[in-house]
Amino acid sequence: MSPTPRFAPRDPQVQSLVRTAQAGMASRRRFLSLAGLGVSGAALAACAPPLPPAGGKAALKLPKDVSSTDKTVKWANWTAYLDYDEDAKNYPTLEAFIKDTGIAATYSEDIEDNDTYFSKIAPQLRAGQDIDRDIFTLTDWMASRVIQAQLCQPLELIRMPNAANLLEPLKDVSFDPGRNYSLTWQSGFAGIGYNKAKVGRELKSIDDLWAEDLKGKVVALTEFRDTAALIMQNQGVDITGNFTKDQIGKAFDEVSKRIADQNIRRMRGNSYLEDLKSGNAIAGIVWSGDLFILRTETEDENWEFVIPESGGTLWSDNMMVPITSTHRRNAQTLMNYYYQPDVAAQVAAWVNYVCPVQGAQEELAKTDPDLAQSPFIFPTAEYIKEKNIQSFRALTPQEDQDYSAMWAKVVGN
Amino acid sequence: MSVMAHATAAQSGAGEATAKRGGWTPYWLLLPGLLWLVVFFIVPTVQLFTVSLQSQFPDYPGYYYRDVNVGNYATAFSQFLGHFGRSLFFAGLATIFGFLLGYPLAYAMAFKAGKWRNVMMICVIAPFFTSFILRTIAWRQILADEGPVVSTLKFLHVMPENGRITETAIAVVAGLTYNFLPFMVLPIYASLERADPRLIEAGGDLYANGFTTFRTVTLPLSMPGVLAGTLLTFIPAAGDYVNAELLGSDISTKMVGNVIESQFFKVPGGFPTAASLSFTLMALILVLVMVYVRRFGTEELV
């Protein structure tokens, strides 16, 4: 006997409707399974490797620029990366820009780390979709990927006279010679950050972070070009040279061990600042400027940033215009504005990152002579040499893929 | 009676006409739903499936070609077995805790709340008014080392001086339980509320004590709700990665969702692995749910 439905409809008309619907359901199932078979059949047919992807660059087609009629520009950046007025709840230099130019600029702290942000926007950019941002700010190696994949627009340097103020060593970077696609926003160091009062002593080397009493109180950065690079330097590897897979693997193993031994509490992107604020961590591998902002925000002078004895890393974040942006001119106006020495000085005084603008040091000296001497904002060539501050070498695509996969395992994915 | 007979006669007379007229109507009514299913379920699933079988192009990192590389599944499963285990274990714990917390709550709402019922209802639903991620981040603050919970536990010496809650499995399970609790409470409440109170009274009339009445009358009456609640908790909890990401640690508490996220977003060319992981997770949950429904199931699944 078949089970009786719970609401057996008495009305014959309803009954017939129910029957038809049930029949439809069966045929729908059949249809779906057939469709599935068809598609997987097509997949099976395509087993042989196709021709390799074609080399060379396609001609770039830029979207129509509407800057003159639509006076807006939207900027994606990292946390704690632009001067902020706690009382007025706005960005003073950006407000001045809006007032000067009449371009409504919006600023959002979208970027937690390069990988996550890029993976989010890359499919949209490749599909030619607008990502609702006109400037994004990415680190050198990611900027290199973006430029190679033609996901950003060339800059009209002739409309950006202040761009000539860029520090000489940064003008001819390997990923963008002549700076046709990108302009440095800030540079910075990765090193050790800690709270002197809570730690109770000075931390000088990477090994100091693994002290017994700091167990579970240390954070480290999620990108291997920061954390593993510092550890490689500590292991005596030259991160600018042709290090081998074994050498980087050894640094990865060290990170694994430190996570397993619970020396490192958590690997974090820019959100490590939250852990430092909440007291979950009191030391870590961090970016230079952030710790100075932490001083202001927590009103605690004990936050210290040091370059480890074995050396630190130097990186830059670069402003670029996404390929689908229709406000390139506005974006250029904004970049040009931030390359005025006095504006750059104002930003530098707040963010405490390495300022890439010539003349900013003189401007800052007028308002804050002490800060203008800070090696974290205006490092001299001797300082960089003496402290063994290096840039992580560019990886080949194959290395990039291999090391990323290895690193994912290290951080538990 | 005569009215019935009349209607039946009329029906049989107009039988063919109805069949003709009604032949296409159900399909038209089904069309929007069918289209929805095809566009947002079938196509992405098939697409994901083909991606899960792709092979890496030799010497072109990050490039893949269509293939039937079943090896992806083998590597995905063998490499990330621990993550699968943790996902199911954490989700199972969250479901059990959700049930233990949710059932009394739903029971109180259905039978004891009186005029407070609506207030309790709002309290259960209110968390949905803010984002899931924000609430989880809030938990990070609440459970932080210098936050109220840890300070209190340390003051009471329940917890060692260097102990912590965030970045542990406890925090992840607590987060999962909290986030999916409403999905447990609401279906149980719905089926308890529908239960006939006279049946429960009858239990007492037949000299059963409170516990026996609960065990033999109330609980069976609420079984459809319990089944729906446990499924609504377990399935999303097993695939969740937000709680493990925000409240967990790096190695010991990562779940399958975290691996999928990282393979999709952080490892260049990790798409096939991520896709095969997604499929394996889907299959695993499907099997578990089928076994569960077969074992405890009713046809009255809400």
HADDOCK unambig.tbl for C-alpha pairs under 7 A between the chains (distance, minus, plus):
assign (segid A and resid 21 and name CA) (segid B and resid 26 and name CA) 6.19 0.50 0.50
assign (segid A and resid 36 and name CA) (segid B and resid 46 and name CA) 6.90 0.50 0.50
assign (segid A and resid 43 and name CA) (segid B and resid 50 and name CA) 6.54 0.50 0.50
assign (segid A and resid 43 and name CA) (segid B and resid 66 and name CA) 6.62 0.50 0.50
assign (segid A and resid 43 and name CA) (segid B and resid 67 and name CA) 6.83 0.50 0.50
assign (segid A and resid 44 and name CA) (segid B and resid 67 and name CA) 6.73 0.50 0.50
assign (segid A and resid 44 and name CA) (segid B and resid 68 and name CA) 6.28 0.50 0.50
assign (segid A and resid 46 and name CA) (segid B and resid 66 and name CA) 6.04 0.50 0.50
assign (segid A and resid 46 and name CA) (segid B and resid 67 and name CA) 6.25 0.50 0.50
assign (segid A and resid 47 and name CA) (segid B and resid 66 and name CA) 6.23 0.50 0.50
assign (segid A and resid 47 and name CA) (segid B and resid 67 and name CA) 4.52 0.50 0.50
assign (segid A and resid 47 and name CA) (segid B and resid 68 and name CA) 6.63 0.50 0.50
assign (segid A and resid 49 and name CA) (segid B and resid 65 and name CA) 6.29 0.50 0.50
assign (segid A and resid 50 and name CA) (segid B and resid 65 and name CA) 6.92 0.50 0.50
assign (segid A and resid 115 and name CA) (segid B and resid 265 and name CA) 6.68 0.50 0.50
assign (segid A and resid 115 and name CA) (segid B and resid 266 and name CA) 5.32 0.50 0.50
assign (segid A and resid 116 and name CA) (segid B and resid 265 and name CA) 5.84 0.50 0.50
assign (segid A and resid 116 and name CA) (segid B and resid 266 and name CA) 6.32 0.50 0.50
assign (segid A and resid 119 and name CA) (segid B and resid 265 and name CA) 5.19 0.50 0.50
assign (segid A and resid 266 and name CA) (segid B and resid 249 and name CA) 5.89 0.50 0.50
assign (segid A and resid 266 and name CA) (segid B and resid 250 and name CA) 6.00 0.50 0.50
assign (segid A and resid 267 and name CA) (segid B and resid 250 and name CA) 6.78 0.50 0.50
assign (segid A and resid 278 and name CA) (segid B and resid 144 and name CA) 6.51 0.50 0.50
assign (segid A and resid 278 and name CA) (segid B and resid 146 and name CA) 6.82 0.50 0.50
assign (segid A and resid 279 and name CA) (segid B and resid 145 and name CA) 6.32 0.50 0.50
assign (segid A and resid 279 and name CA) (segid B and resid 146 and name CA) 6.15 0.50 0.50
assign (segid A and resid 280 and name CA) (segid B and resid 144 and name CA) 6.16 0.50 0.50
assign (segid A and resid 280 and name CA) (segid B and resid 145 and name CA) 5.34 0.50 0.50
assign (segid A and resid 397 and name CA) (segid B and resid 61 and name CA) 6.18 0.50 0.50
assign (segid A and resid 398 and name CA) (segid B and resid 61 and name CA) 5.36 0.50 0.50
assign (segid A and resid 401 and name CA) (segid B and resid 61 and name CA) 6.59 0.50 0.50
assign (segid A and resid 401 and name CA) (segid B and resid 267 and name CA) 6.77 0.50 0.50
assign (segid A and resid 401 and name CA) (segid B and resid 268 and name CA) 5.52 0.50 0.50
assign (segid A and resid 404 and name CA) (segid B and resid 267 and name CA) 5.42 0.50 0.50
assign (segid A and resid 405 and name CA) (segid B and resid 267 and name CA) 5.61 0.50 0.50
assign (segid A and resid 411 and name CA) (segid B and resid 250 and name CA) 5.44 0.50 0.50
assign (segid A and resid 411 and name CA) (segid B and resid 251 and name CA) 6.27 0.50 0.50
assign (segid A and resid 412 and name CA) (segid B and resid 250 and name CA) 5.31 0.50 0.50
assign (segid A and resid 412 and name CA) (segid B and resid 251 and name CA) 4.20 0.50 0.50
assign (segid A and resid 412 and name CA) (segid B and resid 254 and name CA) 6.44 0.50 0.50
assign (segid A and resid 413 and name CA) (segid B and resid 258 and name CA) 6.43 0.50 0.50
assign (segid A and resid 413 and name CA) (segid B and resid 259 and name CA) 4.57 0.50 0.50
assign (segid A and resid 413 and name CA) (segid B and resid 262 and name CA) 6.37 0.50 0.50
